Amino acid sequence: MDKNKAVMGLNLGHMFQEEDLIQNGLDHVAKLLEEKAISPTIDQVFPFSKAAEAHERIEGRSNVGKVVLVPG
């Protein structure tokens, strides 16, 4: 907080019709990831079969970083 940095989120659900805008944003984020300019914090990775467990982790506020679901 001393450096006035923040982590924010937003709901893009109402912007689904703005495909070009969303694609440009995703391309920019992908480039930043590739350049290692940003590095998201992954708390834990769960297979889809354990989605309920992943939700429990989030609801219990046990995660520090993102909880990720993956196929398989």
N, C-alpha and C positions, 0 to 999 in steps of 0.2 A: 504494500500500500504506500510505502514511502516514495515510490517512483510513479505513483498514480497510474498503475496498470490494473486492468480488470479483465475478467473472463465473463463473456455475455453470451446469451443464446437468443434465438428468435424462431418464431413459427413461420415457415415458408409455405404452409398449406394453402393459404389464400393466393399464392403466387404461382401455382402450378401451370397456369396458362402462359406464364412468362418464360417459355422454354429457353430462348436465347440468353436471357439475363441469368437464369439459373445455370445454364451450361457454361457461360463465361466465368461465373463465380466458382463453379466446381473445377474448371480448368486452372484457374488461378490458385486455388487451394492445393490442387495436385502438384502444381509447379513448386509451390512453397515447400510441400512435403519432400519432393524430389531433391530440392536444393538444401534440405535440412534446415530451412529457415524457421520452421515450426516443428514441434514434436509433441503430439497429443499424449496425455498421460492415460495409459490403459490400466485400469484396475484389475480386471479379470475377464477372461474369454470363456464363453459357455457355448456348447453345441445347442442347436435348436431344440433338441430333445430335453434340455434342461432350462428352457426359457422361464418356467415358473420359479426355479431356483434363482435365476438372474434377477427376476422382478423382486423376489424377496430380499435380495441383497440391496437393491436400490431403495425399496420401501423401508427397509431397516436402517437406511442411511449408513451402511457399512462400507460403501465404496468411496475411494479417493481416486477420482478419475473416471473414465468411461467404462461401462460394462458393455461388452461386445458379444453379439450372437453370431455364430458362424454355422454354415451348413455342415452336416455330418457329425 
